[in-house]
Amino acid sequence: MGRSLGKLAGADLANAIEWLGWRGSHIHEGIHKSRKSLREARATLALGGSVLGPGAELIDRELQRLNCELSGWRDGQALVDAIGRLLKRESDHERLAVLQRAQQAGADARAELGHAALAQDSPLGAMRALLGTLRLALSSLAWEAVTARTINGALATSGERRQKAIDRACSERKTTDWHRVRKRVRRLTQQYAVLEQLGIEEVARPTDDVKAQEQELAKRLGQAQDCVLLLDRCREHEVFAGSDRKIVRALARRQLKRIRRKAVRLIGDETDR
């Protein structure tokens, strides 16, 4: 059981290394897929908990740091995606024109990030090398010590952290609180996916309805975070034209409120079961 978890986490890091090597028009997708693999590896590590030994915490900390560093490279694509969702909902010709200009500005910013990633002094090569080292270290952890009891305890911890984050977000309604909910929901969803992929039956499993609702909640919270990024970029003079920023900001705020209302309804449906 534990060794299967270790192999899967190692495969996630191998994928991350490969995807960070993608170039040309695929570079942004590669970075996105790599970040996803790093999060999945961390979710698997968390299933092992403290029985893996102190090295697991060090590996997890480095994976978290790398993922944070890569977030800046990913923001360009997230910005374009956020504007694209606004375009799909808009019918007013004037606002459509504004959003189209904003999307082009976002695409230009994304292209600049891509050029930076392709530069000879890009840190992506060093990241790939470090991930190779971390992958070797990962294989030396005490995976054989992981039991069904270990995994159930880790799932319980993830569930408690998720609920605590939801309670705080519903009370305070701050952007940072909602972002924390997204991370907690995503972690638990990833851990259940790992166990399902490996066919481990000795642990607690969500129903299909709960799983679908969690995936929908994670999706909505991800879209909300993209809106937050768009709002942040509206405060920066170099991204969007001054005459367009006000309109884009208003549309993004409206979209953010709509998404968070949907998230609250999903959470409410969950508590009613």
N, C-alpha and C positions, 0 to 999 in steps of 0.2 A: 504493500500500500504506500508506504513512505517513499520507497525507491521510485515508484511510478510518478509520484509528485515531483521528485527531484529531476527525473528525466524530462518531465513536461516543462518545468521551469527552465531547464537548460535549453530546451528546444525554443522556448520563447526568446531567450537571449540570442540564440543563433539566428533566429528570424530577424531580430532587431538589428543585428550586425549586418545581415544581408540587405535589409531595406534601407539602412543608412548609407549604403553604397549606391543606391539608385541615383541616376543623374538625368540631365536633360529635362524634358517635360514631366518626368515622373518623380522629380526630387521632392515635391511637396507631399505627394501621396506616400512616398517612402518614409518621410519623417513622421507623418501621421500614423502609419502602420507600425513604425518602430516605437513610438510613444505608447501605443496601445499594447504592444508586446511587453514593454517594460512594466506597465501597470499590471498586466496579467501575471508576470513573473513575481511581482511584489505580493499580489493577492495569494499566490501559491505559497510563497515564503511564509506569509502570515498564518496559513493553515498549519504549518509545522510548529509555530510558536517557539517558546523558549527551549524545547527539547532539541532543537537543531544546534544549539550552542551559541556562544557569543559572536561567532563569525557571521551568523545570519543577520544580526542587527547591523553590522558594519556593511554588509553587502546591500541590505535594504536601503540604508542611508545613502550609499553611492548611487543606487538606481534612482532614488527619489531626486537626488541632485541633478543627475543627467537629464531626467525627464523635465525638470524645471528649466534647465538650460535650453532644451529643445523647444519649449513652449513658445519662445520668441520667434523661432523659425516657422512654427505652425500657425501663428497668429494671422499671417497674410492670407492663408486659405480660409481660415475661420471668418475673417472679415468679409471676403467675397461671398461665402456661403450665407452669412447673415443678411447681406443686402439682397441676395438672390431670393431669400424667403420673403422679404418685404416686397419685392417686385411681383411675386406671384399673387399677393393679396391686393395689390394696388390697381385701380382702374382710372383714376384721375390722370389726364394726359400731362398736366404740368408736373405733378409729383412723380409720374413715371419717368419723365425726362430727367428730373433731379436724381432719381435713384439710378438711372442708367449712367449718368456722369459719375456718380459716387462709386458704382460698381467698377467702372473703368479706372478710376483713381485707386480703388482697392487692388485691382489687377496689376496696375503699375507698381504699387508698393510690394505686392507679392513677387513680381518679377525681380525687383531689386534684392529681395531676400534670397531669391534663387541664385542670382549672380554672386551674392556674397557667399552662399554655400558652396559654389563651384570654385571659388578662389583658392589659390594654392595654400594660403594660410588659414583656410577654413578649419574650425575645430572639429568638424565631423569625423575626419580621419583619426584624430586622437581619441574621440569618443568610441569609435569602433574598436580601437586597440584596447582601451580600458574595459570595454564590455567583454572582450575575449578573456581578459584576466579574471574578471568577475565570474565568468562562466566556469572557468576552471575551479575557482574557489567555491562556487556553488556545489559542484559535484563532490566536494570533500566534506560537506556538512553531514550531520548524523541523521540522515533521512530514515535509516532503518529503525530509529527510535519512535517514529511517528505512528500513532495508533488511531483507531476510530474514536477513542475517548479524547485524544489530542485534538482531532479535527472538529468534533462536536463542541469542544470547549472554545475553539477558535471561532466557529460559526456563531456561538452564543455571544462572544465578545463583539463580533462584527455587527450582530443584530442590535445589541445594546447601544453601541456607538451610533448606529444609524438612527435609532429611535430618539436618542438624546439630541442628536443634531436636528431632527425634524421638530421636536418639541421647542427647541430654541428658535428655529427659523419661523415657525408659526407664531411664536410669541413676539420676537423682536423684528422680524421681517427685514433684516439687513441683507445686503448683497453678499457679504462675507459668510453669513449664516447659510444662505441658500447654496452657495458654492460648496460649503462643507457638507450639506445634505447630498449634493450631487456626488461627491467623492465617496461618502459612506454607502450610498445606494449602489454605486458602481462597484465598489469593493465586494459587497455581499453578492451581487449579481454575478460577478466574475468568479467568485469562489464556488457558487453553485454550478456554474458552467464547467469549471474544472472537474468537479466531482462527477458530473454527468458524463463528461467526455471520457473519464477514466473508468466509468461504470462502477464506482464505489457505492455499494448499497448499504453499508453499515452505519450511515450517517443520516441526519435529518434532511428531508427534501421538501421544497415548496411544491404546492399544486401547480398545475399548468396555468390556472387563472392568476395566481399570485405571481408566478414568474413573468407572465405577459404584462401584468400591471407594473411590476418593478422595471421591466425593460422600457415601458412607455414613460414611466416617471423619470428614468435616467435620460431618455431621449429629450424630454421636455426641459429638464434642467440643463442639459447640454446646449440646447437652443437658447435658453435664457442667458447662459454664460457668454454665448456669442453676441447677444444683444448688449451685454455689459461691455464687451470689448469694443463694439461699434460705438457705444456712447463715449467710451474713453477716447477713441480716435476722433470723435467730433469735437473734442476739446483741444485737439492738436491742429495748429494752423497749416501744417505742411501736407496734410492728407487730403482734405476736402476743400473745395472752393468756399470762401466765406459766405457767399449768397446761398449755398446749398446746405451748409452745416445745420442751420436752424430747422429746416424741414426734415432732414435725415434724423436729427436728434429727436424731434417730436414723434416721428413714425416709429423709431426704435423704442422709445419709452412706452408708446401704446402697445407695441408688440410684446415688450417685456412684461407689462402688467397682464396682458392676455395669457401669456404662457404660465406665469406664476399662479394665476387664478386656476388654470387647468391643473397645475401641480397640486394645489391645495385641495381641489376636488378629488383628485386621485388618492391623496392621503386620507381624505374624509371617507371615501368609499372603502378604503382598507380598514379603517377603524370600525366601520359598520358591520363587518363580516363577523 
